């Protein structure tokens, strides 16, 4: 059954947005009688049946509705974007599939990319949400500085970095079953000042192993580690 996304999904009258309508008619070529699923990305999921199709419209009949709770514990990623935006898009896709609640992009001292297209990245997240059949779409936000991103967080924070400072392996530092915000730096890592800032806010320095990982690899590895720890 095909999945669709509509952030304004009405539980009493299921509709598809313009882009999703075009996809249903011209790409998937749905027909009357076909069933599909629609989520608003905030826990609501609707099973609907196609009643009729026009050139630019799809008439649906709602069959079932269900509200699902947000996945817990909540995992967030604070990331310094990479120069090559394709690598960030890859991370958004894979992290959404693995399971993450929110992405917080921020400018760090060593960030080489001054601007990012949030609309484009949002589309990547939406596509991954549908592909992986998730009913809670990760939230994407942008902060002008690392300090601003850190100050927006409540709950445990873990900062991964490559400096020669005391660090704990992430699996042993993380408290099973709790929310977590993972801080992953850009190419060149966080600066000493940024690490100090994070730890002064209560962040726990962690190691992701002996190998030096790319930003997107480190983020996905750390996120996957938390999921594995919670599954044990």
C-alpha positions as a LaTeX table, in Angstrom:
\begin{tabular}{lrrr}
\hline
Residue & $x$ (\AA) & $y$ (\AA) & $z$ (\AA) \\
\hline
Unk1 & 0.00 & 0.00 & 0.00 \\
Unk2 & 1.38 & 3.41 & $-0.97$ \\
Unk3 & 2.14 & 6.02 & 1.69 \\
Unk4 & 1.41 & 9.75 & 1.38 \\
Unk5 & 2.13 & 12.79 & 3.52 \\
Unk6 & $-0.18$ & 15.69 & 4.28 \\
Unk7 & 0.74 & 17.89 & 7.29 \\
Unk8 & $-2.80$ & 19.30 & 7.28 \\
Unk9 & $-4.55$ & 15.95 & 7.22 \\
Unk10 & $-8.17$ & 16.29 & 8.33 \\
Unk11 & $-9.30$ & 13.23 & 10.31 \\
Unk12 & $-12.82$ & 13.74 & 8.95 \\
Unk13 & $-11.98$ & 14.33 & 5.28 \\
Unk14 & $-8.75$ & 12.83 & 3.91 \\
Unk15 & $-7.10$ & 14.89 & 1.18 \\
Unk16 & $-3.78$ & 14.91 & $-0.65$ \\
Unk17 & $-1.71$ & 18.03 & $-1.26$ \\
Unk18 & $-0.91$ & 19.27 & $-4.77$ \\
Unk19 & 2.42 & 17.45 & $-5.07$ \\
Unk20 & 1.07 & 14.22 & $-3.62$ \\
Unk21 & $-1.97$ & 14.38 & $-5.89$ \\
Unk22 & 0.27 & 14.68 & $-8.95$ \\
Unk23 & 2.36 & 11.75 & $-7.70$ \\
Unk24 & $-0.75$ & 9.60 & $-7.15$ \\
Unk25 & $-2.20$ & 10.31 & $-10.59$ \\
Unk26 & 0.78 & 10.59 & $-12.91$ \\
Unk27 & 3.50 & 8.52 & $-11.21$ \\
Unk28 & 1.72 & 5.78 & $-9.30$ \\
Unk29 & $-1.30$ & 5.86 & $-11.66$ \\
Unk30 & $-3.75$ & 4.91 & $-8.92$ \\
Unk31 & $-7.24$ & 3.86 & $-9.83$ \\
Unk32 & $-10.64$ & 3.91 & $-8.15$ \\
Unk33 & $-10.76$ & 1.22 & $-5.50$ \\
Unk34 & $-7.06$ & 1.43 & $-4.66$ \\
Unk35 & $-6.27$ & 1.91 & $-0.99$ \\
Unk36 & $-3.53$ & 4.12 & 0.41 \\
Unk37 & $-2.19$ & 5.47 & 3.69 \\
Unk38 & $-1.81$ & 9.13 & 4.62 \\
Unk39 & 0.08 & 10.50 & 7.62 \\
Unk40 & 0.37 & 14.05 & 8.91 \\
Unk41 & 3.84 & 13.29 & 10.30 \\
Unk42 & 2.57 & 13.91 & 13.84 \\
Unk43 & 1.20 & 10.50 & 14.69 \\
Unk44 & $-2.07$ & 10.52 & 12.74 \\
Unk45 & $-2.42$ & 7.88 & 10.05 \\
Unk46 & $-5.42$ & 7.35 & 7.79 \\
Unk47 & $-6.29$ & 4.42 & 5.56 \\
Unk48 & $-8.26$ & 5.73 & 2.61 \\
Unk49 & $-9.79$ & 4.40 & $-0.60$ \\
Unk50 & $-9.69$ & 6.16 & $-3.95$ \\
Unk51 & $-13.26$ & 6.98 & $-5.01$ \\
Unk52 & $-12.54$ & 8.96 & $-8.16$ \\
Unk53 & $-9.67$ & 10.62 & $-10.00$ \\
Unk54 & $-9.61$ & 13.68 & $-12.21$ \\
Unk55 & $-6.72$ & 15.20 & $-14.09$ \\
Unk56 & $-5.71$ & 17.24 & $-11.04$ \\
Unk57 & $-7.74$ & 15.81 & $-8.19$ \\
Unk58 & $-8.17$ & 12.65 & $-6.16$ \\
Unk59 & $-11.38$ & 11.98 & $-4.25$ \\
Unk60 & $-10.84$ & 9.79 & $-1.21$ \\
Unk61 & $-13.00$ & 8.01 & 1.34 \\
Unk62 & $-11.55$ & 7.58 & 4.82 \\
Unk63 & $-11.67$ & 4.00 & 6.11 \\
Unk64 & $-9.71$ & 3.99 & 9.36 \\
Unk65 & $-7.90$ & 6.54 & 11.51 \\
Unk66 & $-5.27$ & 5.94 & 14.17 \\
Unk67 & $-3.16$ & 8.16 & 16.39 \\
Unk68 & 0.20 & 6.66 & 17.33 \\
Unk69 & 2.41 & 8.03 & 20.14 \\
Unk70 & 5.74 & 9.63 & 19.33 \\
Unk71 & 8.66 & 7.17 & 19.46 \\
Unk72 & 10.40 & 7.16 & 22.83 \\
Unk73 & 13.06 & 7.74 & 23.96 \\
Unk74 & 13.54 & 10.86 & 21.83 \\
Unk75 & 16.80 & 11.20 & 19.91 \\
Unk76 & 18.06 & 14.46 & 18.42 \\
Unk77 & 21.08 & 15.28 & 16.29 \\
Unk78 & 22.92 & 18.60 & 16.47 \\
Unk79 & 25.02 & 18.75 & 13.32 \\
Unk80 & 27.49 & 21.12 & 11.74 \\
Unk81 & 26.59 & 20.85 & 8.02 \\
Unk82 & 29.23 & 19.57 & 5.64 \\
Unk83 & 30.51 & 21.46 & 2.61 \\
Unk84 & 29.05 & 18.81 & 0.31 \\
Unk85 & 25.30 & 19.02 & 0.90 \\
Unk86 & 24.75 & 15.62 & $-0.74$ \\
Unk87 & 26.32 & 14.03 & 2.31 \\
Unk88 & 23.86 & 15.82 & 4.58 \\
Unk89 & 20.94 & 14.71 & 2.44 \\
Unk90 & 22.19 & 11.14 & 2.71 \\
Unk91 & 22.31 & 11.48 & 6.50 \\
Unk92 & 18.80 & 12.92 & 6.70 \\
Unk93 & 17.46 & 10.03 & 4.66 \\
Unk94 & 19.23 & 7.27 & 6.59 \\
Unk95 & 18.72 & 8.76 & 10.06 \\
Unk96 & 15.01 & 9.17 & 9.35 \\
Unk97 & 14.83 & 5.52 & 8.34 \\
Unk98 & 16.77 & 4.38 & 11.43 \\
Unk99 & 14.69 & 6.57 & 13.74 \\
Unk100 & 15.38 & 10.12 & 14.89 \\
Unk101 & 13.02 & 12.73 & 16.33 \\
Unk102 & 14.72 & 15.92 & 15.20 \\
Unk103 & 17.68 & 17.41 & 13.34 \\
Unk104 & 19.24 & 20.66 & 14.53 \\
Unk105 & 21.63 & 22.11 & 11.96 \\
Unk106 & 23.88 & 24.88 & 13.21 \\
Unk107 & 26.83 & 27.00 & 12.19 \\
Unk108 & 30.00 & 25.97 & 14.03 \\
Unk109 & 33.38 & 27.68 & 13.98 \\
Unk110 & 34.66 & 25.25 & 11.36 \\
Unk111 & 31.53 & 24.94 & 9.24 \\
Unk112 & 32.42 & 25.45 & 5.59 \\
Unk113 & 28.86 & 25.91 & 4.33 \\
Unk114 & 27.29 & 29.26 & 5.14 \\
Unk115 & 23.80 & 28.50 & 3.83 \\
Unk116 & 21.58 & 25.46 & 3.53 \\
Unk117 & 18.31 & 25.06 & 1.68 \\
Unk118 & 15.91 & 23.96 & 4.41 \\
Unk119 & 13.05 & 23.42 & 1.96 \\
Unk120 & 15.13 & 20.97 & $-0.06$ \\
Unk121 & 16.24 & 19.12 & 3.08 \\
Unk122 & 12.65 & 19.00 & 4.33 \\
Unk123 & 11.64 & 17.22 & 1.12 \\
Unk124 & 14.36 & 14.62 & 1.71 \\
Unk125 & 12.99 & 13.98 & 5.20 \\
Unk126 & 9.40 & 13.69 & 3.93 \\
Unk127 & 10.42 & 11.18 & 1.26 \\
Unk128 & 12.33 & 9.10 & 3.81 \\
Unk129 & 9.42 & 9.27 & 6.25 \\
Unk130 & 7.08 & 7.83 & 3.65 \\
Unk131 & 9.58 & 5.27 & 2.38 \\
Unk132 & 10.23 & 3.91 & 5.88 \\
Unk133 & 6.52 & 3.97 & 6.83 \\
Unk134 & 6.99 & 6.31 & 9.78 \\
Unk135 & 4.05 & 8.30 & 11.10 \\
Unk136 & 6.20 & 10.80 & 13.00 \\
Unk137 & 8.28 & 12.98 & 10.68 \\
Unk138 & 11.55 & 14.27 & 12.17 \\
Unk139 & 11.59 & 18.00 & 12.87 \\
Unk140 & 14.24 & 20.07 & 11.08 \\
Unk141 & 15.51 & 23.32 & 12.58 \\
Unk142 & 18.44 & 25.64 & 11.93 \\
Unk143 & 20.47 & 27.65 & 14.43 \\
Unk144 & 22.89 & 30.45 & 13.67 \\
Unk145 & 25.47 & 29.14 & 16.15 \\
Unk146 & 26.42 & 26.04 & 18.11 \\
Unk147 & 25.80 & 27.87 & 21.39 \\
Unk148 & 22.27 & 28.73 & 20.26 \\
Unk149 & 21.61 & 25.09 & 19.40 \\
Unk150 & 22.96 & 23.86 & 22.75 \\
Unk151 & 20.91 & 26.38 & 24.71 \\
Unk152 & 17.72 & 25.15 & 23.01 \\
Unk153 & 18.17 & 21.65 & 24.45 \\
Unk154 & 16.67 & 20.22 & 27.60 \\
Unk155 & 17.77 & 16.77 & 28.68 \\
Unk156 & 20.99 & 14.75 & 28.34 \\
Unk157 & 23.54 & 15.89 & 25.75 \\
Unk158 & 26.44 & 13.85 & 24.37 \\
Unk159 & 29.20 & 15.47 & 22.32 \\
Unk160 & 31.44 & 13.35 & 20.11 \\
Unk161 & 34.81 & 14.86 & 19.21 \\
Unk162 & 38.33 & 13.83 & 18.24 \\
Unk163 & 40.39 & 15.89 & 20.69 \\
Unk164 & 42.69 & 14.16 & 23.15 \\
Unk165 & 40.49 & 14.68 & 26.18 \\
Unk166 & 38.88 & 12.24 & 28.61 \\
Unk167 & 35.88 & 10.63 & 26.89 \\
Unk168 & 33.62 & 7.70 & 27.58 \\
Unk169 & 32.48 & 5.19 & 24.96 \\
Unk170 & 28.98 & 6.18 & 23.92 \\
Unk171 & 27.35 & 2.83 & 24.86 \\
Unk172 & 28.58 & 3.11 & 28.46 \\
Unk173 & 27.96 & 6.86 & 28.78 \\
Unk174 & 24.35 & 6.65 & 27.60 \\
Unk175 & 21.69 & 5.87 & 30.19 \\
Unk176 & 19.40 & 3.17 & 28.79 \\
Unk177 & 15.87 & 4.33 & 27.99 \\
Unk178 & 16.50 & 8.08 & 28.26 \\
Unk179 & 16.22 & 10.88 & 25.72 \\
Unk180 & 19.49 & 11.97 & 24.12 \\
Unk181 & 20.87 & 14.80 & 22.03 \\
Unk182 & 23.97 & 13.85 & 20.01 \\
Unk183 & 26.35 & 16.63 & 18.96 \\
Unk184 & 28.32 & 15.86 & 15.80 \\
Unk185 & 30.76 & 18.41 & 14.39 \\
Unk186 & 31.56 & 19.38 & 10.79 \\
Unk187 & 34.72 & 18.59 & 8.83 \\
Unk188 & 37.56 & 19.58 & 11.11 \\
Unk189 & 35.62 & 18.70 & 14.27 \\
Unk190 & 34.41 & 20.99 & 17.03 \\
Unk191 & 36.89 & 23.52 & 18.41 \\
Unk192 & 38.17 & 23.34 & 21.98 \\
Unk193 & 36.02 & 26.35 & 22.83 \\
Unk194 & 32.88 & 24.65 & 21.50 \\
Unk195 & 33.64 & 21.47 & 23.43 \\
Unk196 & 34.15 & 23.53 & 26.59 \\
Unk197 & 30.89 & 25.35 & 25.95 \\
Unk198 & 29.00 & 22.09 & 25.56 \\
Unk199 & 30.48 & 20.48 & 28.66 \\
Unk200 & 29.76 & 23.62 & 30.69 \\
Unk201 & 26.10 & 23.06 & 29.73 \\
Unk202 & 26.33 & 19.50 & 31.03 \\
Unk203 & 27.21 & 17.65 & 27.82 \\
Unk204 & 29.07 & 14.37 & 28.26 \\
Unk205 & 32.12 & 13.90 & 25.97 \\
Unk206 & 31.92 & 10.55 & 24.19 \\
Unk207 & 34.01 & 8.43 & 21.87 \\
Unk208 & 32.69 & 6.62 & 18.81 \\
Unk209 & 35.67 & 4.29 & 18.54 \\
Unk210 & 39.24 & 4.45 & 17.26 \\
Unk211 & 38.49 & 5.26 & 13.61 \\
Unk212 & 38.02 & 8.88 & 12.54 \\
Unk213 & 34.59 & 9.06 & 10.96 \\
Unk214 & 33.06 & 11.51 & 8.50 \\
Unk215 & 30.36 & 13.76 & 9.91 \\
Unk216 & 27.45 & 11.85 & 8.39 \\
Unk217 & 28.98 & 8.46 & 9.27 \\
Unk218 & 29.57 & 9.52 & 12.88 \\
Unk219 & 26.00 & 10.80 & 13.23 \\
Unk220 & 24.41 & 7.64 & 11.84 \\
Unk221 & 26.75 & 5.39 & 13.84 \\
Unk222 & 25.95 & 7.23 & 17.08 \\
Unk223 & 22.22 & 7.17 & 16.44 \\
Unk224 & 22.28 & 3.47 & 15.57 \\
Unk225 & 24.31 & 2.74 & 18.71 \\
Unk226 & 21.60 & 4.28 & 20.91 \\
Unk227 & 18.93 & 2.21 & 19.20 \\
Unk228 & 20.96 & $-0.97$ & 19.70 \\
Unk229 & 21.60 & $-0.20$ & 23.38 \\
Unk230 & 17.87 & 0.33 & 23.94 \\
Unk231 & 17.02 & $-2.95$ & 22.22 \\
Unk232 & 19.14 & $-5.02$ & 24.59 \\
\hline
\end{tabular}
